Amino acid sequence: MSRLIDGIKTDIRFLKSHTLQPAWYKVVKVFILLAFLIGYWALFGFTRTAIFLVIFALLSLVVHMVYRTKTKTWTQNWRDLVVVQQNGATHPHRIGVFYYVVIILNAAISVLASQLAR
C-alpha cells in the first residue's frame, strides 16, 4: 500500500512541476474540461455525462501509466516525450502530437460509449 501512495505522490509532484505544457494551459485545460462536462450534462443528462467522465478518466489513467512506465518515470525518451539533461539532472522537456491524438481518441471513445449506453 505504501508503494501505491508513494507512486501517487510522485505523480502529483510531476504534474505540478512539469514543463511539458505552458503553465497557463495547465490551468485552462481544467476549465475546458469543466465547460465540456457542463455542456454535455445539459445536452445528454447526468448518466451519460458520468459514463463519459468515468471512461475518459480510466483511459487517461492508462495513457498516463503507459507514459510513466515507458519513460521510466519521465527519465528517458519515449515516443513524443523528450527528456533532456540539465545541470546533471534529467527533465522532461516536451511532449508531441502523439500524446494529444491519443487524448482526443480517448475523448471520442468516451463520447461514443456514453451515447451507446442506455
Residue, then its C-alpha position, 0 to 999 in steps of 0.5 A: m500500500s505504501r508503494l501505491i501512495d508513494g507512486i501517487k505522490t510522485d505523480i502529483r509532484f510531476l504534474k505540478s512541476h512539469t514543463l511539458q505544457p505552458a503553465w497557463y494551459k495547465v490551468v485552462k485545460v481544467f476549465i475546458l474540461l469543466a465547460f465540456l462536462i457542463g455542456y454535455w450534462a445539459l445536452f445528454g443528462f447526468t448518466r451519460t455525462a458520468i459514463f463519459l467522465v468515468i471512461f475518459a478518466l480510466l483511459s487517461l489513467v492508462v495513457h498516463m501509466v503507459y507514459r510513466t512506465k515507458t519513460k521510466t518515470w519521465t527519465q528517458n525518451w519515449r515516443d513524443l516525450v523528450v527528456v533532456q539533461q540539465n545541470g546533471a539532472t534529467h527533465p522532461h522537456r516536451i511532449g508531441v502530437f502523439y500524446y494529444v491524438v491519443i487524448i482526443l481518441n480517448a475523448a471520442i471513445s468516451v463520447l461514443a460509449s456514453q451515447l451507446a449506453r442506455 
